[in-house]
Amino acid sequence: MLPALPSRALILCLAGMALVCTALAFTELPMPTVALAGAALLCVLVALLGLDAFISVKRWQGAPLGLRRQLPQAFAVGRGAPLSLTLQNPGAHRCRGELFDLADPSMTLTGMPLAFDVGARQTQTFRVEILPTERGLKHFAGGQVRLRSALGLIDWDRRIGEIESRRVFPNFANQGSFDWLAGERRLKGIGVKTVRRRGVGTDFDQLVDYRPGDAIRHIDWKATQRHHRPVVRQFQDDRDQRVLLLLDCGRRMRSDDTQHGIGASHFDQALNALMQLAFVALTFGDAVGAMTFGTAEGKTRIFAPRKGRRSLNALMAELGDVEPSPTFSDYVRGAADLMARQRKRSLVVLITNCRDEDAPELETALKLLRSRHLVVVANLREQIVAQIAAQPLTTEDSALEAAAALDYEERRRVMLQRFAIGGALTIDCEPQRLGVELVNRYTQLKRAGAI
């Protein structure tokens, strides 16, 4: 038998029978007669229920409802997307009821359940909004319908549709407009400083007219003779270099201090910044690789350096469902793993959220990395600390809180100074500024030829 519930019609019938029997009890009819009448009505209802169940089961077995979804190829966490659900009724009888899509619990669906009334051999389409709230591989386990029976006495619960899966990535919807950011003037619009300097770099870019101040050694004499005016060779930043992104997945990256909500954790914002830097580096012709550390045993993700803009999609697929672990990160082990896998000199960008008690271990890891690579440490700063330090000193507690916040900030500053003295480049910013700061530092290093 199919799982079933009494419909409203059946409940009303039972209520009506109870009222009839109650009314007969207050008449002059003998009680055995009243009981016999109630039993007769109940037998009729049971017979109708049996007939209703038999007809409904036969109809379903002969022509069950079908469900077809139209899902995007992937989702971005925190960004709504349209979902199309189409009910197909191949049978010769009308079907009514309610539909509920069995999406992953982390998916928020609007308007559920959906009331349907689909005629014989017809379809009915619904369009709803779906909002992913977590990253990772999510499953859609078909749909569930509560179908009204043939005589309307029973509501059947039935599973329909096929199981489907989709990946939910960090909110790369704004990264979808990265093509627009390829121009230098557009990069300036998000705070990235990119200034082309004529004659720098080693890779030839184009020929341009001579301007006062251009190096005489860059004059192209053949082009000058051909155009009858001074022409110089312009160079672009060196290409074919490597950028390795080392992402901390430890417990401190789970922080969500002021921007509570979907995709607001330090880890999610670090992923967004990582993809932004990867896009710019790939656009400039460099190879980009990535590795995680601080994850559970056996969960480390490794993305070998690749070139080409298409590599960004592969990088998103590799890191899109990574989650920070509840344990502390082992910086030395992460550095040793990267050193064992990447022997060519590269720009290593370490994204983390460390505190002064982590300084000895992190210094050891940075020393190991700097033996071969150029290292940038991007340390995320909690916004709440600055807010506490800047609060009005109206009470004794507020003064103690501000003093503690200032002391914490000073210890962080001293820690980053120690890293800089050791030869590492440092970035200290809040998560929402990380993408711009990383791209700025990367372009500065490219212009200086430091990579």
N, C-alpha and C positions, 0 to 999 in steps of 0.2 A: 504493500500500500504506500501511496505517496504521503508525505507529511501534510497534514490538513488542520485547518482551524475552522470553527463555526463562523459563518458569515453573519452579517447584521440581519439578513432576512431570517436565518434560522433562529437567532436569538429572539427576534420579534415574534416568530411563531411559537417558541417555547413560552414567552411571556404571555402571549395571547391565550394559549392553552391553560396556563396557570390561572389567568383571570376568569376564564370560562368555568373552570372547575371550582374556583372560589365562589363565583356567583351562584352556581348550581347548589353548592353546599348550604347556602342561605335560603334555598327554596324548600318546598314541602316534599321534594323527592327524597326517597330513602338513600342513605349513604352508600349502600352497595350499588345502587343505580348510578350515582355520581362517580363512584370509583370505576365502574364498568365503562362509562362514557369517557373518562380520562384515559383509561387503558386503550380504548378504541382509537382515540385521537393520537395517542402515542404510537400505536402500531402503524397507523397511516403515515405518521411522520417518519418512523424508522424505515418503512417501505420506500417512501420518497427519497430518503437519504441513500438507501442502497441502490435505487435506480439511478439517482444523480451521480453517485460514485462510479457505477458501472459505465454509464454513458461518458462521463468525463475522462476516465482512464482510457477507454477505447479511442476517444477522439485524440487524446494526447499521444498514445502509442502510434496512431495512424499518421498524425501530422503535428509533431511538436513545434513550438515556436523556435525561431532562430534569432540569434543576436549577432550583429556585425558592428565592430568598432572602427572608427577612423582616428588613430592616434598620431601625434607628431613622432618623428624619428627619435627625438630625445626631448627632455624637459630641463628647464633651468630652475633651481631651487628658489622659491619665493616669487616666481613669476607665473602668473596664470596663463593657461593655454586652453583653446577650445577642444571639446571632446564631442564627437558625433556618435550617437547610438541609434542603430536602425533595427527595429523589430520586424521580423518576417513571419507572416502567418500563411503557411502553405495549405492549410485546411479549408474545408467548405463551410466552416461556421465562424461566427464572430467571436473574438476573444477580448475580454476586459479584465483589468486588474492593475497592479502596480509593479514597477520595475525598479530594482536597486542594483547599481553597478558595484561589483565586489572588487574595487580597487584596493591597492595597498593601504593600510591604515594611516600611513603618512601623507596620503593624498586627500585633500579636502575637496569634496564635490558639492556643488550648489544644487538646490532644488530636488534633492532625493527625499523620498521615493518619487518616481515619475508615474503619474496615472496614464494608462494607455487604453485605447479602445480601437482595435485594428480589425477591419472587416475581413471577410473571407478572401484569401489569395491576394492580400494587399500588404503593404508595408507602412510603418510609421516611424518617422525620424525625430530624434530629440537632439538638441544641442545644448550642452551645459558647459560650465567653466570648471576647470580642474586646477587646483593650486598645490604643487609639491612643496612639502615642508622639510624634507630631508634628502640628502644626496644618496646615491647608490643605485643598485639594480632593484627595480620595483616590479612587482607582479600584479597583473590584472586577472583574477581568477573567475573569469566569466561574469555572468549576471545572475540575479535571483529574481524570479517573478512570483508574485502572489496572484494566482489566476482564479477568477470567479468560475465556479462549476457550471455545468450545463443548465441546471435548474436554479442556480443562484443560492444554494443552501450551504455550500462549502467553499472556502478559500484554500487552494492548493499552493504549497510552497515548492518551487521547482527550480533547479539550476539549469542555466542555458549558456551557450557561448563557449568560446575556447579560451584557454589560458594564454596570455601574452605577457611579454616583458619589455620594459623600457628602462633606459638609464636616466637618472636625474643627476645632472652636473651642477657644480657651483653656478652662481648667477652670471653666466657668460653672455647674457643677452646684450649687455653693453659691449662685450667683446666682439659681438657680431658686427659691430660698426667699426672694427679695427681697420678695415680697408680704407675707411675715410680718414683714419689717423696716419696713414702712410706718409702724407706730406708733412714737411717740417713746420709750416705755418700752422697746420692743424694740431700737431703735437704741442705747440705753444699754447693752444687753447685749453689744454688740461694741465698746464703748468710745467711741461717738459721743455727744458732749455736746449734748443738745437740751433747752433749758429754755424753755417757753412763757412769755412775759411779757405780762401783760394790758395791752391798750391800745397796744402798739407795732405798727409796720408802718403801711401805708396802705390795705391791702385789707381790707374788712369781712369778718369771719368769722362771728360769732354774737352773740346777746344772752345775758348772764350776770348773775347777781345781784351787786349792789354789795358790795364789800369795802373795809374801811378802807385807805386809800392809793390807791384808784383815782382817776383824774383826774375832776374834776367836769365838765369839758367833754365827757366821753364818756358822760354820763348820757343815756339815751334817755327823754325826758319822756313821750312818748306811751305807751311800754311800761310806764313806771313807774306812770302813772295807771291803765292797764288792769289791772295785776297788784297794785296797791296795795302795792308795795314797790319800793325803788330798783333799777333795772336799768340796766346800762351796756353800751355797744357794745364788743365785743372784736375786735381786728384781727389779721390774720395777716401774715406776711412778704410783701413785694411779689412779685407774679408777673409773668409775661410778660417775663422778662429772658433774657439769653443767656449760656451757658457754652460756651466754645470750648476744646477739649482739643488741645493741640499736643504730639504724641508723637514723641520722639526715636527714630529707627530706626538710629542709627549703631553702630559697632563696640563702643563701651563698654557698650551695652545687652545685649550677648551674655554679659556677666559671669555666672558661676555659681560664686561663691567658696566657699560652705560647704554649700549645700543641693543637692548633686549629685543629678540624677535627672530624671524627667519633669516638665516644667513648672516647673522650679526656677530658670530664668534670670531675670535682672533684667527682661528684656523681657516674659516671660510673666507675671510677677507685676505688672508695671506695667499690662499689659492688664487683669488682674483688678481692680486698683485703679481703673483708668479706668472700667470698666463699673459698679463699685460707686458711684462718684461720679455717673456718668450716670444711674443708676437713681434716686438720691436727688433729683437736680436735676429730672428729669422728673416725679417724684412731687410736688415742690413747685411744679410748673406752669411751670418755665422751659424754654426751648428749648436743646437741646444739639447742638453740632456738633463735628467733629473733623478734624484734618489731620495727616498724617505728614510728617516731613522727615528727611533723612539716608539716604533710600532710593536705590536705583540710579536712573539717569536714566529718566524716564518711568514710574516705579513709585509715585509719590506718590499717596496715597489722600486724598480729600476728601469729607467728609460734611457737607452743608449743614445748618445748625441746624434742628431740628424739635422740635415739642412732642408730648406724649402718650406714655403708657407703651409703646405699640406701637413707638415709634421705637427702643427698646432692641434689638429683634430685628434691625432694619435696620442699626443700628450694629455689632452683633456680626457680621453677614454681611459688612459692609464691611471690618472690621479683623481678622476672625478668622484669615485666612491670611497676614497680613503677617509678614515675617521681617526681623530686623535685618541690615543690610548689613555687609560687611567693611571699610568705609571710614569716615573721620571725618565727623561731621555739620557742615554749614554753617549755623550759627545765624542769621547775618545774612540769608541767602537764605530760610530758613524763616520768619523774622519778616516779611520783605518780601512773601513770597507770601501770608501770612495778612492782612497789612495791605491788600493789593490786593483781597482777596476779602471781607473783613469790615469794613464802614465804620461799622456801628452799635456804640456803646460796649458792651463785653462784659467778662465775667470770663474772662481767658485763663489757663489752667493749663498751664504748660510742664513736662513730665515728662522728665527727663534724668538722665544720670550724668556730671557734668562735674568737672574738676579745675582746680587753680589756673592751669595753663597755658592753659586755655580762657577765663579770666576776661576778657581784653580784648575778644575777639570776642563773648562772651555779653553783656557790658555794653553793647556797641553795639546788639545785637539787643534787649535789654530797654529801652533808651532809645527805640528806634523803636516798640516795642509800647506803651510807657507814654504815648506822645504821644496815644493814643486810648483805650486799654483799661486796666483794672485787671489787674495781672499777678501771678500766684503761680508761683514757681519751686519745683518739687518735685525735689530733688536726692537721688538714691539713694546710700546709704552702704554700703560693703562691710563685712559683719560680721567678716570675717577680720582687718581692721585693728584693731578693738577687741580682738579676742582676742590679737593679737600685742602690743598695748600693755599688756595686763593680765597677760601671762605672768610667771612668777617669774624674777627676775634671778639665775639660778644660774650662768651662764657669761658670758664676754665677748661671745659671739655673741648671746645672748639680750638682753643689755643694749643692744647696738647695734641689734638689731631693734626693741626697744621704743622706743628713742630715735627711730628713723626713723619708726615708726608715729605717735608723739606729734607729731613735726614735721609729718607729713602731715596729721594731724587739725587742727593749729593753722593750717596754710595753708588748709585747707578752711573753717575757721571765719572767718578773715579775709576770704576770698573772698565768703562769704555775707553778712558784715557790709557789704562794699562794695555788694553788690546791694541790701541793705536801705536803706543810706544813699541810694542812687539812687532809692528809692521802690518797689522791688519787694517783695512779701511772699515769705518763704522758708519752705520745709519741708526739713528734713534728717533723714532717717530710713532705716532698713533696709527692704528691699522688702516684707517681710511685714507691716509696719506702715503701708504707704503708703495703703491704702484708708481706714483709720480716720482718719489724719491729714488726708487730702484732704477727707473729709466733714466733719470737725470744723472745718476752716478755712472751708469753704463755708458751713456753717450760721452760723458766727460773723459772716461778712461779710453774710449775709442779715439776721441780727438787727440788725446795726449800720447797715443801709441803705447799705452802701458800694458795692454793685454798681450 
